[in-house]
Amino acid sequence: MFDLPIIDAYLLKLFRFRTRAFMRMVDAPGTVPTAPPGGSGYLYVHIPFCEVLCPFCSFHRVQHRHSQAVLYFAALRDEIRLYHAAGHRFTGVYFGGGTPTTEPAELVTTIALVRELFGVKEISVETNPKDLRPEIMEPLRAAGVTRLSVGVQSFDDQLLREMERYEKYGSGAEAMERIRSVAGMFPTLNVDFIFNQPHQTLASLERDLALFRDLGANQVSFYPLMTSPTVHRRMVGAMGLPDQRRLRQFYHTIVQRLGSDFAPSSAWCFTRRGHGTDEYIVAADNYVGVGSGAFSYLEGTLYCTTFSLAGYEQRIAQGLTGITTCHRLRETDRLRYTLLVRMFGLHLDREAVLRQHGPRFFRQLWGELLTLRVLGAAHRDARGWHLNERGMFWLTLMMSAFFESVNNYRDAMRAHVNQELQESTTMCVPVGSLAGGAVIAK
């Protein structure tokens, strides 16, 4: 019988050791990267504006100001045009943030541009419960949005107050009422929750699960609380710190309570009666991120754009992209990255991997694949490898660790952004002082 807590800690430590070089970013030119021969996959569009800066959030976000947002969206559309002119083509687009719906008219205009240039069929937009209003939702439906993702985090009013969301976004009961009002409006309605919050109890989690099942949403994502050094310090005062020893019990409860009605589409996303995508990094081998603080992955190279909004607008005005740093992964790291995202998406298709990487994938990663089988995390058949619940939990831990390494990089870059915001200026500042060049070695 395996001692699972010990294995959890060992696998997480091993994963961090094996992927320690993923975020070693160096300065990069701002020209458009070459479009991959097989297509550019997904387009990610980052909208950093939020009405509330939640203390637990590690993403690049800034306080919403209308005048600043209008300038930002104009630059964003110009950057999208640069990628189209350079030959990039996309099958889907994901608008994340921040909160993209802080500027509904600008968002709809940007969606229309992406559809016009690339003819995308899949359009995903993040939002919050407060924005589930007809005057925002109807234009989004008319614009062709196929997936709406609502960041609820919890229906527990005590937890919402600790997250500083209750006053701005409303109570859990109000969030449920608004979600019911848009059920059926979009092909996929996803609800985001965060589990293992500092004062969350098992009873509170089970209540969230029971309430969600009656809302009419057909997808749910349960993210473990992920932090960074800066977020960690903010949470100590505002929320407290989570107990990592509860993760496995909470995760098992989520899988069991969702039952047969919701099938997993990734390690932390579940879709009612069918398969659906949630993370764009799983949906495509390559993806392009545009906007301030966005990441791209193209043919084994990670790219990151400037975290300065002023610097971003300046670069776009000069005919550059927002890219300021990059890292070309070593061959073994590229293979491990593929293994991470494919297994996080529950399946590693043997033929697809052979087409992408050739036989060297299995020659170099045989140890990782054997470990998954020996530990009872996955089974193999003629098509490839498939995760079970035990493996899904471990991939949740690994993907969380990957995102936390990204959050550490965001922390370093946001230090410049904080200075820019504290100076309360919209003047363009020297790009080199704000954009990057920092080397993050894990």
N, C-alpha and C positions, 0 to 999 in steps of 0.2 A: 504494500500500500504506500503510495507516494505521500510525503509530507508536503501538501500543497502550498502553505505559506512560505516554506523554505524554497520551493521551486519557483514560486512567484518572484521572490527577491533575487534568486540566482538568474533567472531568465531576463529580468529587467536590467540587472547589472551587466550581463553579457551583451544584451542589445545595445545599451549605452556605450559600452566599450567598442563594439564592432562598428557603430555608426558615429563615432566621436568626430570624424572629419567632415560630416555632411555639411556643416554650416561654416566652413572656413572660407568666408567671402573676401574677395579682393576687388579693387577698383575695376570698373568696366566702362567701355565706351557706351554712349547713349544711342548708338545706331540700332536699328531693328535687327534682331537675330534672324539668321537664315531660316526660312520656313522648312520644316522637315519634309522629306520626299513623300511620306505617307500621309501628310496632312498635319495640321496644328492641333487637332483634337478639340479641346474646350477653351472657351474664353472666360476668364474670371475678371469681373469689373468691381473694383473696390470703391465703395462710397463711405468715407470715414466719419460722416456726421451723425451725431447722436444728441437727443434731447437730454438724456441722463447718462453720465459717465459712471456706470456701475462699478463698484469697488472690486468685483471679482474678475472683471474682463481684462484679458491680455491682448486683445486685438488692437490694431492701430485705429484710434478713434479720437475725434476732437469735438468740442462743443459746437452745436449747430448755429451758424449765422447765415441768414439768407443771402446777404450780399456776397459773402465768401463762397457759398455753395454754388451760386449761379456762375461765377468765374471758373470754379473747379469743374463743373459739368461741361462747360464749353471747351476747356483744355482736354478733358477726358475724351470727348467726341473727336477732337483732332488727333489724339493718340491712336484711337481705334482706326481712323482713316489711314494713319501711317502703316499699320499692320496690314490692312487690306491692300494698299499700294505695293507693299513688299511681297505679296503673294501668299500671305497666311489665309487659311480657310478653316472655318470652325463648324462643328456639328451642333454645338449647344453653347449656351451662355449662362453664367451664374452671377447674379448681382448680390454681393455680400457687403458686410460693413463691420462696424457702424450700422446705420439704419438707412437703407436706400430710399425708403418711402418718406424721409423727411422733406424731400422736394419732389412731390408726385409728378408735376408737369415736366420737370427736367428729366426725371426717370423715364417717363413715357416717350419723350423725344429721343432719348438715348436708345431705348429698346427698338424704336422704329428705325433708327440708323443701323443698328446691328442686323435687324431683319433684312433691310434693304441691301446691305453690303454682302452678307454671308448666307442669307436664306436659312437661318437656323430654325430647327423644329422644336428644340427643347429650350425653354426660357424659365429659369428659376430666380425667384426674388425673395429676399429676407425682409421681414417686417416685425412689428410689435403689436400687441393686442389693441393699443389705442388707435392704431391706423386702420383697423378693420371696419372702415366706414364706407358707405356707398360711393361717396364722392372720390374716394381713393381706389376702391376695389373695382368699380365698374370700368374706369379707364384702363386698369391693368388687365382685366379680362379681355377688353376690346383690343388691347395691344398684343395679345397672343400669349400671355403668361401661362405656362403649363404646370408650374409648381410654385406654390406659395408656402413659405416656411415661417411660422410664427414663433418668435422667441418668448416663451412663457416662463420657463425655468422651474416654476412650481405653482400650484394653486393654493399653497399654504400661506395665509396672510402674514403670519409671523416671519416666515422666511423671506417673503417679498419685502417686508419692512427692513429686514437685515440687509437685503440686497439693494436697498434704496430705490425700489421699483414701485412700491405700493402707491405713493403719493402721485407719481407721474403717470403710471400706466394702469392704475386701478387695482381692485381686489381680485382674488382668484375667481370669485363668482362673476364679476364683470368680464374677466377674460374668457370664461367659459361661455357666457352669453354671446360675446362677440364672435367667438370661433363657430358656434352653432349658426350664426347669421351668414357665414360665408361657406359653410359646408356644401359641397356640390358645385360651387362656382368655378373651381379650377380642377383639372384632371387629378392633380395631386395636392392635397392639403396636409402639410407636415406641421407637427407641433414639437418644438424643442424643449427638453427638460435638462436640468443639471442634477446629477445625483451625487451623493456623498458631500452635501453641504455641511458646514460645521455643526449646526444644530438640527439637522434633519434626522428624524427618527425613522425606524422601519415602518411604523404605523403611518407616518406622514407620506412616505414613499408609496405605500400600498394604497392610500387614499387617492393620491395623484393618479395612479394607474387605473383605479376603478372609475374615477371621474372622467378620465380621458376616453375610456372605451365608449362612453355614451354621447360623445360630442359630434360624431359624424365625420371626423378626420380619418383619412385612410393611410396616414404614415406618421410615425413618431420616432424621434431621435433622442436617445438618452446619453448625454456626454458626462463622463466623470469630471469633477471640478479640476481644472488645469490651471496652474499658476506660473508665475515668473518671479524673480527676486523683488521687483517693484510691487507687483500685485500681492505677493506674500506680505509685504510690509503694510500695505493698505488694509488687507483683510484682518490683520491682527487686531486693529482697533475697531473696524466696522463690523466684522462678522465672526472673528475667531478663525481657527484653523481646523481643517478636516482631519478625521481619523482614518488613515489609510487602511487600517485593519478591517474596516467594515466593507471595503470595496467588493470583495468576492460575494458576501452575503447579499448586498444590495443588487449586484448584477444578476445573481441567480434569481432573486425575487422578480426582477424586471422580466427576464426571459420566461419564467414560469407563469406570471400573472398575465402576460400578453397572450399566452396560450397558442392554440392552433390558428386563431383568426389572423394573427400577424406573423408573417414569415420574415426572418432576417434578410435584409439586402446588403448589409455590411455588419461589422461586429457591433455597431451601436445604433443602427437604424433598422426599423421594422415596418413592413408594408402589409396592409390588409389584402389578403387574397391576391397575391401577385408580386412580381418583381419590380422594383423601382430603384432609381439612383438617388444618392444623397451627396456624397463627397465627389466633387468633380475630379479629384486626383485619382479616384478609382474608375471613373467613367471613361478615361482616355489615357493612352500612353504618354501624350504630351499635352500641356496646357500653357496658355499665355495669360499673365496677369497684367492688367492695365490699371492706372490710377496710383495714388500715393500709398506706399506701403504694401504693394502687391508683389506676389512671388510667381515666377514662371518656372516650368521644367520642360526643356526642349532637348531631346536627344542626348541626355546624360549631363546637361548643364543646368544648374540652378541660377536664376536671375532674381534680383530684387530691385525695386524702384525706390526713389528717395522718399523719406518720411516727412519731408518738409513740403507743406502745401505751396508756400511761396516759391520754393525751389522747383517744385514740380511744374507749376505754371510757367516759370521762366524757361525751363528746359523745352517744354512743348512749343513755346513761342519761338524758340531757336531752331525748330525742326527736328529736335531729338525726341527719343522716348523718355520715359521716367527712369529707365534703368541706370543705376549707378554702381552696383556691385554684382559679382557673379562668382560661381565656383564650378569648375569642371570636375565632376566626380571621377575617381579612379574606376577602372573597369569593375573591380570587385564590389565597390560601393554602388555602382549602377545596377549590378545584379541584385544586391541586397535591397536596394530601393524598390526594384520591381517585385521582389519576393514580399516585401512589406505591404505594398499597396494591393497586390493581387490577393494575398492571403487575408488582408483586412476586408477585402471584398468577397471573402468566403471561399473562393475557388481559384486554384492555380491551374489553368488550362495548359496541358503539355504542348500541344501543337502551336498555340499562340506564342508561348515562350520560346519555342524553337525558332519560330519565324522572326522573333524580335532579337534574340541573342545567340541562337545557335546552340550546339551541344555543350559549349563551355559553361552555360548556366548550370547544368546539372553536375558537370565535373567539379565546379568550384563551390557549389552550395549543397553538395550531397550531405554534409554534416548537419546543416540546419534542417533539411528535409527529413533526415533520419531521426533527428531529435524530436520533431513534431509527431512522428509516428510512434516512437518508443514511449513518449510521454502520454500517448492517447489523446493528442490534440487534433489529429487529422487522420483521415483514411485515404488510401490511394486506390484508384481504379484505372481502367484503360485510358480515361480522358485526362486524369491528373490527380490533384490533391484537393480534399474538401474538409473544411473545418467543422468540428462539432462544438457544443457549448463550451467545453473546457478550453478548446483552442480559441474560440471567440473572445473569452475573457482575457487570455494572454495577449491576443492581438490588440484588444482594447488598451491594455497596459502599455504595449509597445508603441502604438500610435499616439497615445497620450504623451509618452516620453519624447517621441519625435516632435510633436507640436510644442512641447515645453522647451525643447532646444531652439525651435523657431521663435518662441516667445522671449527667450533670452536675447536673441539677436534683435528682436523688436525693442526690448528694453534699452539696448545700447543706442539704437537709432532714435528712439523717442526722447532720449536725453537732450538731443539737439532740438527736437520739436517743442519740448517743454520750454526751452529757452526762448524760442521764437514766439510761442504763445504768451509767455510771461511779459515779453516786451510789448505785447498788444499792438503789433504793427502788421500791415499787409504789404509792406515794401518787400521787394525781392532782396534776398540776402545772398552772399556768395555761395554758390552751389557746393563747392568743395568743403565748406565748413559745416554743411547741413546734410549732405546727401549720402555720405557713406565712406567707404574706404576702411572701415573698421574690420579687423580680422577676428572672427569669433571661432575660437578653437575649443571644441568640447573634449 
